[in-house]
Amino acid sequence: MFKPKQYLVHFSLFILTLLTTTLAGGEWVYGKSIMTSGDSALTWEYFFKSMAFSIPFIGILLVHELGHFFTSLYHKVRCTLPFFIPAWLGFIGAPSIGTFGAIIQMRGLVNSRKKFFDIGIAGPLAGFVVALGVLIYGFTHLPEADYIYQVHPEYADPNFEGYGEDVLDFELGKNLLFWGMGELLADPERLPEMSEVIHYPFLFAGYLALFFTALNLLPIGQLDGGHVIFGLFPKKNALISLVAFTLFLAYAGLGIISPSQPLGELMIRIPLYVGFLYICYTKSDLSNPTKLALALSLAAGQYAFVFFRPDWEGYQGWLFFGFLLGRVMGLKHPEVTGTKPMDWKRKALGWIAILIFILCFSPQPFVFK
């Protein structure tokens, strides 16, 4: 059982995260902030309006974590309640979504591949179902097309005072599911551009939920997707994790070094980048010479690729997550005794999870121009 102090900590973090995501929602959806005054100030009216973003967003994250939590209880594996991580950067004028997500910590020994699989897959599937519902509602209840003029009056009147000032040139990247739902469910005359989705609270909350779902379902290490792969391919999961991680880095760092850069700049960039790649393989089972060879090969391959296709670029925003995976979390999944095949129902759920990852993953989820 949990102690009262533990309940207080988890509840306080949850409420604080709800507050910070509401503040972030005010900034993204309505362009209102508590750090400003005048027309752009976040009033109580807009604070409560911004909960149309924060409540579904945090609700989806909560359902995701509770999926892990209750499945752990079912398998009699000790774990914590969800830890929500508040992260609002409006006080320094930086954009944020109000949170770094939520986690639960496993406190008991997981001695079964089936348990790892069940606990790992329960969160993404539970959160995905709720996210699907939020997006269905969002796409089928779009406001009138002139709604955007309430947020951006300058769109209707280019002579509007302040036109073009302090406008963040930003858009969300498409993924297959978000794009497909928009095409199938939305009124074409009301469907917003990807650069305006941030002003539609249910769509923005649903999009972020798909982003976190895809992130968790990456088939790497101890991520939820790593648990799924461990369940489906017990003898090959280590290789799949390493290959997936290498492909992830290969795409993320595409363009970091290129023939178009001056020689002097390359002399600095290349060793720093190779060193970064080497560090990213820190928690793999590879030998140090193999790690170095892999880092050098990866950098050389990216350089050669850009030489032939200079118009292709990766998404450098993924590099930080790659660092966390390789240096902090690790690429190896914990081993268990026995490799008894899973039943067909679990295998089917595993392949459904892989399909969900493909549908939800966006190669460039947040594009700052």
N, C-alpha and C positions, 0 to 999 in steps of 0.2 A: 504494500500500500504506500501511497505517496504522503509525505508529511505536509502539514498546512503551509510551511514556508515554501515548499516546492510549488504548490498550487499558486501561491502568491507571485512567485517569480515568473512562472509561465503565463499567468493571467496578465500580469503587468506588461510583459513583453508583447503579448497579443494586443492589448489596448494601445500601447505606444506605437506599435506597427500600424494599427488601424488609423491612428492619428497622423502618422507620417505619410502614409499612402493617401490619406485624404488631402493633406497639404500638397503632395505631389500631383494629385488629381486636379486640384484647383489650378495649379500652374499649367499642366498639360492641356486639360480640357477647356478651361475658361480663360487662361492667361491671367489668373489672379494669384497674388502672393501676399503673405503676411509681412514680407520684407519691403513692400512698397506702399505708397499712399496714392490717393486720388482714385481715378477710374480703374486702375489696375490692382487696387488693394483687395485682399480676400476678406469679404464681409461674412457675417454669419449666414446670410442667405446663400452665398456661393459655397461656403464650407459644407453646408448640408446638401447642396446640389452635388458637390464633389463626391459624396458618399455613393452616388450612383456608379462611380468607378471603384472606390476602395472596398465597398462591401462585397460585390461579386468577385473582385480580384483576390482579396484576402480569404473570402469564402472558399474559392477554388483551391488555394494553397492549403487551407485548413483541411478540406476534404481529402486532399492528396496525402497529407501527413497522417490523418486519422486512418486512412487505408492501411498505411504501414503499421500504425499503432495497434489497431484492433486485430490485424492479422498476427502480429507478434504475440498479443495476448492469447489468441486462439491456439498458437503453437507453444504457449507457455515459455516464451522467450522474454526475459526482462528487458524493458526499455524505458526511456523517459517519455514524458509528455512532449508535444511539439515545442521547440524553441523558435520563436519568430525573431527575425533579425531586422530591426528598424534601421533605415538608412535614408535620411532626407538631407540633401545638400543645398537647399534653398538659401541657407544663411550665408553661403559663399557665392551665391549666384550660379551654381552649377546644376545642370539638369539631373534628375534622379527619378526613380519610380517609387521611392519611399521605403524600399525594403531590399534586402539581399536574399529573400526567400525564408524558408523555415526548414528545420531539421529535427529528427529525433535521434537519440543516441542509443545504440544497442548495449545493454548492460549484462546480458546473459550470453552464454555460449550457443552459437548456432551450429549444430553438429549434423545437419542434414541438407543435402542439395535441394530437396523439396521445400524445406523451410526457407532457405535463401531465396528460392524462386518465388514462392508465395508472398513473402514479405516484400520482396523487391518489386514485383509486378502490381501488387495491390494499390500502391499509391498512385502511379501514373494512370492506371485504368479508372480509378475512382475520380481523380481530378479531371481526367479527360471527359468523362460523361457529363460532369457538371459544366465544364467549359463549353462543351457542345451545346448544352441547353442555353447558356448565356449568349453564345453567338447566334443561335437560332432566333432567340428573342431580339437580339440587337439588329440582325439583318431584316427581320420581318416587322420591326417597329421603328424604322428610320424616320426621323423628323422630316418636315418639308425641306425642299432643296435650299430655300432661303435661310434655313437655320444657321448656316455657316456665317452669314452676314452679322449675326449677333455676336459672334466671337471675333470676326475679322470685318468690321464695317468698311475697311479700306478696299475690300474686294468689290464692293458695290460702288464705291466712289474713290477713284484714284487720287482725287484732290483732297481726300480726308487728311486732316492734320496729323502728322506723324507717320504718314504712309511710308512703308519700307523701313522704318526704324525698329531696331531691336527684334527683328524677325529671324527666328532660328530656322535656317535652311536645312530641313530634316524630313525624312520620310521613313516609313516602315517597309521592310523588305517583304515580298510576297512569299507565302508557302502554298503548297497545293491545296490544303484544306480550306484556308481562309479565302483564297482566290475562288475555289469551286463553290463554296457556300455563298459568296457574294454574287456569283453568276447565276446560281440556281434560285436563291431565296429573295434577293433584294430587288426593289424597284430601280431599274437602271437610271431613272431621272433623279433618284435620291442617293444612289450609291456614291460614297465619297472617294476621292483619290487617296492613294496610300499616304500622301503627305498631309491629309486632313483627318485620317482615322483617329488621331490622338484627341480630337475634339468630340468624339462619340464615345461616351464612357463605357457602354457595354461592349462595343467592338474593341476598344482599346484594352479593356480588362481581359476579354477573351483571347485577343492576340497575344498578350503577355503570358497568359496561361498556356497557350500552345508553345510559346518559346521555352518556358520552363519545363514543360512536358518533354519536348524534344531534347533539351539539355540533359535531363535526367535519364533519358532513354539511349543516350550514346552508349554503344556496346563496349565500354572501356572500364576496366578495373572494378571498383566497388560501387559505381553508379548503378541506378536501378536497371539500366540496360545491360550492365555487366553481370548482374544477377540473372537476368533473363538468358543471356548467352551462356552463362555457367550452367544453367539448367538444361538448355537445349543441346549444348555441345561440350560435355564435361571434359573430354580429352583434348579439345582444340581451343578451349576458351582463352588460354594464355596467348596463343598465336593470333587469334582473332582480335583480342584486345590490343596487342602490339601493332598489328597491321592497321587497325582502325585509328589508333592514336597517331601513327606515322602519317597516314593519309590526311588526318585532321590537321596536323602541323604543316603538311605539304601545301594544303590549300590556304591555310591561315597566313603563312608567311610569303606567299607568292607576291613578288614585287618588292620585298624588303631589300634585296640586292638585284641590280639589273645592269645590263651593258650601257644603258643611257646615263648612268651616274658617273661623275668625274672620277678619275683614277684615285685621286687623293682621298675622296670620300669613301670609295670602295675599300681602300686600305684600312680604314677604320671600321667600316660597317661589317666586313666579312668576318674578322676574328671575333668581334662582339656577338654577331649573330650565331656563328658556329658554337661559341661558348654557351650562348643561351640555349641552343638546341641540345647541347650536351647535358646541361643541367636538367632539361626537361625529361631526360631519360634516367635521372638519378635513381628513382625507385622502381627500376626494372631489374630483371634477373640477368641482364646482359653484362658481360665483362667490360671493364673500362675501355680497352682498345676497340671493342665492338661498338660501344656507345659513341666513341670519337669518330670511328669510320662511318657510322650511320649518320651522325650529325654533318660530317663533311659531304657525304653522298647526297644527303637531302638538300643541303645548301647549293651544291653544284647542279643538282637536277633542277631546282627552282630557277637558278640563273640561266641554265640552258633553255628551259621552257619559255622564260620571258624573252630570251633572245629571238626565238621563233614566233612567239605570240605576245608582242609587247602590249597589246591592248587588253590582255587578260590580267586581272588583279585578284588577289585573295581578299580575305577579310581579317585585317590585323587585330581587330577587336577580339578574335578568338585566341590570340596568342597568350593573353593573361590567363584565360581559363585552361589552356594547354599547360601552362606553367604550374597552375594549381593541381591539375591532374597528375602530372609527371613528377613534380617535386614534393608536393604535400600529401596528396591522397594516395598516389601509387597506382601502378598499372596492373598489379597482380591481385587476383581474387583469392580470398582464403580457401584453403583446401578442406575437404571433408572426407571421411572414410566411405568408400563404396561408390560405385558409379551405376547404380541400378537405374534403368531407363524410367523416365516419367511416363505417366499415363497419357492417353491421347488428348484428354481435355486440357491438361497443362501445356502440352505441345501446341495445341491450337491457340491457346491464349498467348503463348510466346510469340507465335508468328503474327498474331493480331497486334501485339505490342511493337513488333518490328515494322508492321505496316503503318501503325500510328506514328512512329518515329519518322518514317519517310514522308507522310502527309503533313506533319507539323514542322519539320526542319526547314529553316530558311537559311541559305548560305550567307546572306547579308541581312541580318534581322533589323539593324538600326543604322541607317545611312545618313551621315552628316556630310553635306555637300560644301 
